């Protein structure tokens, strides 16, 4: 069973690349983030032609998440149970479902904007709600994982130059403590292998030639429980998909499991 996560940075802009990647990659389940479309605009017909069902939580703004599956979509939950609101609404940042042998979440953690901003406090509150929401599945016997754009680099090794990020979001002690608390709920970090260079970065800014200079960050993460982690046979960052015209600024993270889908 092959599971992947990818912040596509607009499914409309990236649709031809997404369809081509799905056809070539052999992915059974794909967690998408930053769809930037409404649920009605989501390209279900094109994906259905490739054999994928879709569960979509999106409202057309800059966020939005989805789950695509060839192995079933059961017990779908839209949103983060008990999650906080921002500006009076719960943003569409989570969707979960049972896909074959595994229970899977696709999450797009709030960015936080800057330390001290209301969105930063919202981000920390969102992590706390996520930890509570996944604790039961994390402790269960079924393979379970939370995949997506976490907007946090777990360690200094996960950014190209820690000095550049000093004092900024994505690397603060509070954000990293939130990741630690999530792992303590019964999840572990499934670290992918890079296809090039030494570090498995998943995001490179569009500006200042960050990608060709490999000035990246590892912020797209796969956190799995013990049965999930035990079943992992391979995990890698598909860096090739960050190349070329019209690419997202994130690359897919792909995980292979020795389970029947």
C-alpha positions in Angstrom: 0.0 0.0 0.0 1.4 3.4 -1.0 0.4 6.5 0.9 1.6 10.0 0.1 1.1 13.6 1.3 1.5 16.7 -0.9 0.8 20.4 -0.4 -0.2 21.1 -4.0 -0.5 24.9 -3.6 -3.8 25.0 -5.7 -5.2 21.9 -7.2 -6.5 23.9 -10.1 -3.1 25.3 -11.0 -1.5 21.9 -10.4 -4.1 19.5 -11.9 -2.3 18.3 -15.0 0.8 17.6 -12.9 -1.2 15.9 -10.2 -3.0 13.6 -12.6 0.3 12.7 -14.3 1.9 12.0 -11.0 -0.9 9.8 -9.8 -0.7 7.8 -13.0 3.0 7.3 -12.7 3.5 6.9 -9.0 1.2 4.0 -8.1 -0.2 5.9 -5.1 -3.1 4.2 -3.4 -3.9 7.1 -0.9 -3.0 10.7 -1.3 -3.4 13.4 1.4 -3.6 16.9 -0.2 -3.2 20.3 1.4 -3.8 23.9 0.2 -6.3 22.9 -2.4 -7.4 26.5 -2.8 -10.8 25.6 -4.2 -14.3 25.0 -3.0 -15.6 21.4 -2.5 -17.8 22.0 -5.5 -14.8 23.0 -7.7 -12.8 20.0 -6.7 -11.9 17.9 -9.8 -13.7 14.7 -8.7 -14.6 13.6 -12.2 -11.0 13.7 -13.4 -9.8 11.8 -10.4 -12.6 9.3 -10.6 -11.4 8.4 -14.1 -8.1 7.3 -12.5 -9.9 5.3 -9.9 -9.8 7.7 -6.9 -12.6 8.5 -4.5 -12.3 11.9 -2.8 -13.1 13.3 0.6 -12.8 17.1 0.5 -12.9 19.7 3.2 -12.5 23.1 1.4 -14.1 26.5 1.2 -12.2 28.2 -1.7 -9.7 30.2 0.3 -6.0 29.6 0.7 -6.4 26.4 2.8 -8.4 23.3 2.1 -7.5 19.6 2.4 -8.5 16.3 0.7 -8.1 12.6 0.8 -7.9 10.6 -2.4 -8.1 6.8 -2.2 -8.2 3.8 -4.5 -8.7 1.5 -1.6 -11.9 2.9 -0.1 -13.0 5.9 2.0 -15.0 5.0 5.1 -15.9 6.7 8.3 -15.0 10.1 6.9 -14.7 13.0 9.4 -14.5 16.5 8.1 -12.6 19.0 10.2 -10.7 18.7 13.5 -13.1 17.6 16.3 -12.8 20.1 19.2 -10.6 22.3 17.1 -10.4 26.1 17.6 -11.9 28.8 15.5 -10.1 31.6 13.8 -12.1 34.8 13.1 -15.2 32.9 14.2 -14.9 29.9 11.9 -13.1 26.6 11.9 -10.9 26.7 8.9 -10.9 23.6 6.6 -7.6 22.1 7.7 -8.3 18.4 8.4 -10.1 15.4 7.0 -9.8 11.8 8.0 -11.0 8.5 6.8 -10.3 4.7 6.9 -8.6 3.8 3.6 -8.2 0.0 3.3 -6.1 -1.3 6.2 -5.2 2.2 7.6 -6.8 5.1 9.2 -5.4 8.3 7.7 -5.6 12.1 8.4 -4.7 14.8 6.0 -3.8 18.0 7.9 -2.8 21.5 7.0 -1.6 23.0 10.2 -2.0 26.8 10.5 1.1 28.8 9.5 1.2 31.0 12.6 2.4 34.0 10.6 4.7 35.5 13.2 5.5 34.9 16.9 3.0 36.8 19.0 0.3 37.0 16.3 -3.2 35.7 17.0 -2.6 33.1 14.3 0.4 31.8 16.2 -1.7 31.2 19.3 -4.3 29.6 17.0 -1.6 27.3 15.7 -0.6 26.1 19.1 -4.2 25.6 20.1 -4.8 23.7 16.9 -2.0 21.4 17.7 -3.4 20.8 21.2 -6.8 19.9 19.7 -5.1 17.6 17.2 -3.3 15.7 19.9 -6.5 15.1 21.8 -8.4 14.1 18.7 -5.9 11.5 17.5 -5.0 10.0 20.9 -7.4 7.0 20.6 -6.4 6.0 17.1 -2.7 6.5 17.9 -2.9 4.0 20.7 -4.9 1.5 18.7 -3.9 -1.7 16.9 -4.8 -0.5 13.4 -2.2 1.3 11.3 -2.8 5.0 11.8 -1.1 8.1 10.5 -1.4 11.9 10.4 0.1 13.2 7.2 0.4 16.7 5.9 1.9 20.1 6.0 2.7 20.7 9.7 4.3 24.1 9.1 7.0 23.1 11.7 10.5 21.9 11.1 11.1 19.3 13.9 14.8 20.1 14.5 17.5 22.5 13.3 18.6 19.7 10.9 15.3 20.2 9.1 16.1 23.7 7.8 18.9 24.7 5.5 20.3 27.4 7.8 18.9 27.7 11.4 20.3 31.2 11.7 18.0 32.4 8.9 14.9 31.3 10.8 15.9 32.6 14.2 13.0 34.3 15.9 10.5 33.2 13.2 7.7 30.7 13.2 8.2 27.1 12.1 11.2 26.6 14.4 10.2 28.1 17.8 10.5 26.0 21.0 6.7 26.2 21.5 5.9 24.8 18.0 8.5 22.0 18.4 7.1 21.2 21.9 3.7 20.8 20.2 5.2 18.2 17.9 6.8 16.4 20.9 3.4 16.3 22.6 1.8 14.8 19.5 4.5 12.1 19.4 3.9 11.4 23.0 0.3 10.6 22.2 1.7 7.5 20.5 3.1 8.6 17.1 6.5 8.6 15.6 8.1 10.6 12.9 8.5 8.6 9.7 11.5 10.3 8.2 11.8 9.9 4.4 15.0 9.5 2.5 16.0 12.3 0.1 16.5 11.4 -3.5 19.3 14.0 -3.7 21.5 15.7 -1.2 21.8 14.8 2.5 18.5 16.2 4.0 15.0 15.2 3.1 13.6 18.7 2.6 10.0 18.9 1.4 9.6 22.6 0.8 11.6 25.2 -1.0 10.6 28.9 -1.4 9.9 30.1 -4.9 12.2 33.1 -4.3 15.9 33.5 -4.5 16.6 30.3 -6.3 15.9 28.3 -3.2 15.2 25.1 -4.9 18.3 24.8 -7.1 20.4 25.9 -4.2 18.6 23.4 -2.0 17.7 25.9 0.6 14.7 24.0 1.9 12.8 22.9 5.0 11.2 19.6 6.1 7.8 20.6 7.2 5.6 18.0 5.4 5.5 15.2 7.9 4.2 11.7 8.4 3.4 10.8 12.0 2.4 7.2 12.4 1.5 4.9 15.3 3.4 1.8 16.1 1.6 -0.5 13.8 2.0 2.0 10.9 5.7 2.6 11.6 6.3 -1.2 11.8 4.7 -1.7 8.4 6.8 1.0 6.6 9.1 -0.6 4.0 10.3 2.7 2.4 9.7 6.4 2.6 11.1 9.1 0.4 10.7 12.7 -0.8 9.8 12.8 -4.5 12.0 15.8 -5.2 11.6 15.4 -8.9 8.0 16.7 -8.7 9.3 20.1 -7.4 11.2 20.6 -10.6 10.1 22.5 -13.8 7.4 25.0 -14.8 4.2 25.1 -12.7 5.5 23.1 -9.8 4.2 23.4 -6.3 6.7 24.8 -3.7 6.3 21.5 -1.9 7.3 18.0 -3.0 5.3 14.8 -2.3 6.3 12.6 0.6 5.7 8.9 -0.2 5.4 6.0 2.2 5.2 2.3 1.3 3.5 0.0 3.8 3.6 -3.8 3.9 -0.1 -4.1 4.5 -3.0 -5.1 2.3 -5.0 -2.0 1.1 
